[in-house]
Amino acid sequence: MTTTRTFGLFINGETVDAASGDTRQLVEPASGQPFGTVHLAGPEDVDRAVAAARAALDGAWGRTGGTERSRLLHALADAILANRAELVELEARNVGKAVSSVKAEVGGAAECFRFYASAIGTISGRSNALGASLLTYTLKEPVGVAAQIVPWNYPLLMAVWKLAPALAAGCPVVLKTDPQTPATALRIAELALEVGFPAGAINVIAADGPGTGSYLVRHPGVDKVAFTGSTRTGIEIMKLAAESIKRVTLELGGKSPNLVFADANLADAIPSSVWAIYYACGQSCEARSRVLVEQSLYDDFVARFVEAAAKIKQGDPLEADTQIGSLISLAHRERVHGFVDRGSAGGAEVVLGGKLPDGPGAFYPPTVLAQVDNAMEIAQEEVFGPVVTVIPFADEADAIRIANDVRYGLFATVWSGDPARALRVASRIKSGMVGINMPYTAFPGIPFGGYKQSGFGRELSVDAIDAYLETKGILVNTGNRPINPFGL
């Protein structure tokens, strides 16, 4: 068992204290017990981290070619797997997430680094001869220092999704974690140094968003900002980045629909729909929190969904048979419960859960609300907890209308025994990703990102590397004739 420890800042290859000495106690969400102490970065620490990244870009990291970057990313993947047990425990204790989920996430982190290690070979320019005396070609160059801001719900995986494409492109990084969940990102930075990444290529700081996070986004030494988090914060980041025309990518909120037609294979659709909302205790941007069910199937589906959801084992994140753990904090639990209370008061029927449990920890039970109108707050706003709304629809056109009737467009799932209809519906849903007869969402090589207020830019695919590259056009005079445009 990992003991309580202090988490510093990782700047220029060293673990250091915050310049201000400001710290915060960390608490295990599932037990309420102390987990550690984290140093909170301020503006002076951001200055140090950005300077270290800039020095790395102008120095050792900037001189590291693609083949060596690929080797280092593979080596970091190896190091993650070699330290899997430690990373799993850190993440489970820090976030309150079940080890059964975290083990898969650690494996996914290693796979992500391997994907981008291989994708480095796709970075290339183009050449073209224009006539007999002019040759043009393009170069792909790192955009510069990347500021990356990740949320608390997937501290390890979101950090890796950000780090891997930036490092593949040759950009040094200043990664800001949520102050509640710094543990695994800091450990990844330490492992990177151990396998040979030069100092300054990866810098990790824990800090609040409105103060230090804003300072990082506006910093003149930052060239590119990548953010995962709420839509409201994404809007503020766009405003701040616009002051100096920084390149920005945003992966924001979601209110993803799960469409179940009457001809669906319910033996697959019901357990998969249960998993799709509850697998991270609902704290996932692409959680399918709106289940849309064809009217003729509705009552039977609700009964069977509730029966399956009631069997989920919620408890100690470190127990091997635990399927879901706690929410991130007691404060967040109160927020989630507030949505449920208002939904019930507005006419929705709570058919499972919806009550604050006794005992320690930020636990909240799997909750199902039936007879929900899509116009209700509970169906429109991102609850970010183990709460699902089950909404009836009349026909295919009605299902598509309801699915699209939110400001988000991150993920959707379609369940139907009619392949033509499934493809037709998928093409009409305004969402960055659609799964057909399968609940899973994230695979290296498949672009992950949203439409509408779910953001822009893509992660987890080759597309993400382009966000960290500039294209430079070169024109070369290959002729023997003198050039004298003014006839001087």
N, C-alpha and C positions, 0 to 999 in steps of 0.2 A: 504494500500500500504506500502510495506517495504521501509524504508528510507535507505539512504546511510549509510553504516556501515563499520567497520574495521574487517577484518578476520585475526585472529592470527594463531598460530600453536597449535595443540592439542597434548601435550606430557605428559605422565604419569598422565593423568586425569585432566590436567589443560590447559587452554588457555593462551599461553605465546607469547611474542614478539620474533621475530628472534634475535639471539644473536648479529648479525651485525647491527640490526636496519633497514635492507634493506626492502623497501616496493615498491609496484607498484600499480598504479591506475587501477581499473577495470572499463570497459565501457560496457554499455548495447549494444550488437551488433545491435539490431533492431532500436535503437533510436540514438545511439552515445552519450547518456547522461551518466554522472558518475553513477556507480553502487556501488563502494566502494573502499577500499584500502586493499591490502593483504600483509601480511608479507611473505617474501621469505626466505626459509630456506637455510642455508649454512652448511658446514661440521660440525661445532660445534653443530648445531641443530640436524643433523643426528646422531652424537655421542650420544647426550642426548636421542633421540628417541630409538635408538637401545639398549642403556643401560636400558631404562625403559622397553622395551619389554623383554630383557633378564632377568631382575629382576622379571617381572611378570611370565615368564616361570619357573623360579626357585622358585617362591613363590606362591602367591594366585591363579594365573591362572593355573599354573602347577598342583595345588592340586584340581582343579575344575573337578569333575567327569562328565561323559557323560550325566547323567540325569539332572544335574544342567546346563550344557552347553545348553542342549536342551531347558530347561525352559527359560534361558536368551535369546536365539535366538527367541523364541516365544514372549517373552516380548518386544524385540526390534521391531519385526514385528507389535505388537500392538501399540507401540509408534509411528512408522512411520505412521500408519493409523490415529492415533489421531492427528498427526501434518501434515496431508496431505496438507491442504491449504497453510501452510507456506512453505513446501518443494516444492510444485508446483510453487508458485510464485518465490521463490529463483532460481529454475532451469530455469524457463522461462525467467526471467530477465537476468540471468547470461549467458545463452547459446543462447538466441534468438529463442528458440523453442516454437512452439504453445502449449498452455495449454492443448488443446485436446489430444496431444500426451503425454505430461508430466504427466497428470493424470493417464494414463494407465501405464506409467513407474513407478510411485510411487506405484501403486497397485502391479505391477510386482516385485518391490523390497521387499515388505512385503511377497509376495508369495515365493520368493526365500529364505528368511530367514526361513520361515515355512518348506519348503522342506528340507533344511539342518538340521533343528531342528529334523525332523523325521528321516533323513538319518543317524544321529549319531548311531541309533540302528543297522546299518549294519556294523559298525566297529568291527571286531572280528578277532581272529586268528584261527589256526587249531591245532589239536593234533593228534598224531599217535604213536602207540606202535610198536617198532621195536624189535621183538623177545620177550623173557621173561624178559629181564633185562634192556631195554632201552626205555624210553619214550621221545618223542620230542613234543614240542608245540611252537607256534609262538605268539609273542606279536606285536601289532600295537602301535607305539609311535609317538608323534609329531616330525616332522623333525627338528623343532627349530623355530628360528625367521624368519618370512617371510617378505621380501620386496616386495611390490606390487606397480606397476606403472600403472596408468590409464590415458586415453586420455580425450580430452575436449568435445567430441561429445555426450557422455552419462555419464556425471560426476557422477550422482547418481547411475544409474543402473550398470555401470561398477565397481564402488566401491563395491556395494553389491555383485555382482558376484564374486569378489575377496575375500571380507571379509568373506562371509558366509561359504564356504568350509574350509578355514583356521581355523576359530574359531570352527567349528564343529570338526575338527581334534585335536584341543587343541593348535594350534600355535598362539602366539601373533603376531601382525602385525605392520609394519611401512608402511603406505599407502602414496605414493606420488601422489598428484594431479597435473594436468597441472596448471601452475600459472594463467591462464586465468579463470579457472572454479573451485574454491575451495569451493564454498558456501555450497552445499548440503552434501558433504562428511564430512566436519567439523561438520555440524549439526547432522549427523548420529552418529559421535563419541560422541558428547555431550549427545545425547539421550541414547546411550549405557551405559554411566556412570550413567545416571539417573535411568536406570532400573536395575543396579546392577553389570555390568561388572567391574572387578577390574581395578584399575589404571594400565596403561601400557599394557593392553591387546590389545587396539586399539590406535595407534598413527597416526596422520594425519598431513602431512606437504605439503605445496605448494612450488614448486621449479622448476627451469629450469632443462632440461634434460642433456645437455652435461656436465655441471659442477656438481651440487649437485646430480643429478640423477646417474651419473657415480660413484660418491663417494659412494652413497648408495649401488649400485650393487656390488662394490668391497669391501665393508666394511667387515672386518673379523668377525664381530658379526652377520652377516646375513648368514642364512643357505639355504634359498630357495628364488628364484626370480620369480615372475609372472608378465608378461608384456602384455599390450594390446596397440597396436599402429602400426606405419608404419613398413614395412618389413626392410627398411634401418636401423632404430633404433634397431629392433630386432636382426639384424646381429651384431651390435656393442655390445649389451647386452650379446649375446652368447660369444663373444670374452672376455669381461670383466669377466663374470662369470667363464669362463674356467680357469682363473688364480688360483682359489682356488677350482675348481671342485664343484661349487654350483649347486644344482638342479634348472632347469629352465623349465618354460612353457611359450609359446609364442602364442598370438592370434594376427595375423598380418593383412595385407591388403587383398583386394579382388577385383576381376573384374568379378563379378558373372553373369552368363548367364541366360536368361529367354527364353526358347525354346517354340515356339508356332507353332504347326502343323496345317495343313489345316482342320483337323477334330476336332479341339478344340471347346469347347463351348465359343464363343467369348463374350457372355453376361457376363461371369465370367472372362475370360482371359484378356479382355481389361481393365476394371477398376482395376483389381488386378495387372496387369502389370504396370499401372500408379502409383498405390500405392507403389509398390515394389521398385521403384526408387525414388519417391519424398517424401515419408512419413516423413523423417527427413531432408528435403531439400537436399537429396542425401548424407548427411554426415554420412554415415553408412557403415561399412566395408562389410556387406553382401548385400548392395543395388544391385538390379539386373540392372546394368548399361549397359549391352549388351542384347538387345532384338533380338533374332534370329528367323526369321519368314520364313516359307515355301514360296518359290517363288510364287506359284500360288495365295497366299493370300496377298502377300506383299503390293501392292498398297492400297488395301482396308483397311488392318490393319493399315498402316501408317496414312491414312486419319482419321480413327476412333480414333486411339490413340491420335493424335494431337487434335482432337475435344474434347476428354475427358480431356486431360492435360490442355487445355486452360481454362477449367472451375474451376480449382483449385483456392481456395481463399487464397491468400498470403497477409499477413499484420501483424498488431500488435499482437505479441505473446500472449498478455493478453486478447485479445478479444475471446469470447467463440466460435464464428463461423469461426475463422481463422484456416485453415487447415495446412499451412506451414508458418514458420516464416523466419528469415534471416539466412545468413551464420554467422560463428563465428566472422569474422572480415573483415574489408576492405582489408587487405593484402591477406587474403584467397580468397576473391572475385576476386582480380586481378589474382591470380593463376588459379582459375577456368576459368575465361574469357580467359586467355591465351591459355588454352587447346582448347576452342571453336574456337578461331581465327585461331589457327594453323590447326585444323581439317578442317575448311572451306577453308583455303588456300590450303590444301592438296587434295581437291576434294569432301569432304563431303558437303551435302546440308543441311543448317540450315532451317528447316521447321517450327520451333516454337522457340521463345525466342532468346537467344544469344546476347542480347544487355544490356549494363549497364543502369539500371534505374536511373531516376533523384530522388532527395530527399535524406533525411538522412537515415542512417542505411546501413547495409551490405547485402541488398537484392539482389537476383539474380533470374530471372524468370525461371520457368520450361522450359527446352530447349530440343529440339529433333533434332538430326542429322540423316538424311537418306542417303541411297546410300553409306554406309560406308564399307570399306574393313577392315577385321579383323586385317590386318597387320598395320593399321594406329596407330599412337601414341594414338589417342583419344579412340581406342578400346583396347589398351594394358595396358595403365597406369591408375592408380587409380586417377580419377579427384576429387572425394569426394565433389561433388556438384550436383545440380539438372539437370544433363546432361545425356541424354541417347543416345546411338547409336543403330540404327535399321539396322540389317544386314540380307540379304537374304541367305537362304540355299536351296540346290537342293533336297535333300532327307535325310533319317534318318542318313546314314553314314556321309554325309556332315555336318549335324547338330552337331553330336557328335564330329567330327573333329574340327569344329570351337569352340565349347564349351570348348574343352580341350586345345585349342591353345593359352594359356596364362600361365604365370608363377605362377598364383594363383589358389587356389582350395578351396574356403570357402563354398559357397552355390550355388545352382542351382535350377531352377524351370522348370518343364516340364508340358506343357498343351497339352493334347491329349484326344480324345474320345475313343481311343483304349487302354484298360487297359494293355494288353500284351505289346504293344509297349512302353507305359509309363514306365512300370517296366523294360523293356529291356534297354531303354535309360538311366534310372536312374542308373542302375548297371554299365554302361560303362562311365559315367561322373566321372572324377577324382576330386571329391569334398567331403569335410567332411560331408555335408548335402545336401539332395535333397528333394524338395517339389514337390508333384505331384498334379496338379489341385488345388493348394492352395498357397497363397503368404506368409504366416506367417512363422517366422523363429525360434523363441525362446520360449521354454516351459520348465519349471523345470522338470527334469527327462530325457530330450532329450539331448544327448551330443552335445555341440556347439564347433566347432573347425574346422581346415582346413587341407588340403593336401598341398603338395609342399611349395611354399613360403608364404602360408597363415599361416604357423606356425605348432606347434605340442602341444599336450596336449588338454584336453577337459574341458569345463566349463559347469555349469548349470546342472550337473548330478552327480550321485554317483561317477563316474570316477574321478571327480575333487578332491574328498577327498583324494584319494590315492596319489595324487601329494604332499600332505602335511603330509604323514605318512612314517615312516620307519618300516621295518619288522625285528624283532629280533627273531632268532631261539634259543630255549633253549633245551638242552639235559640233561636228568636226568637218573642217574644210579639207577634202582629200584631193582637190584638183591642183593643177600646176599654174593656173592663171592667177595673176595678181588681182586683189580685190580693191576696188577704188570707187565706192558708191557715188561720191560727189564729183568724180572725175577730176580730182585735184592733182 
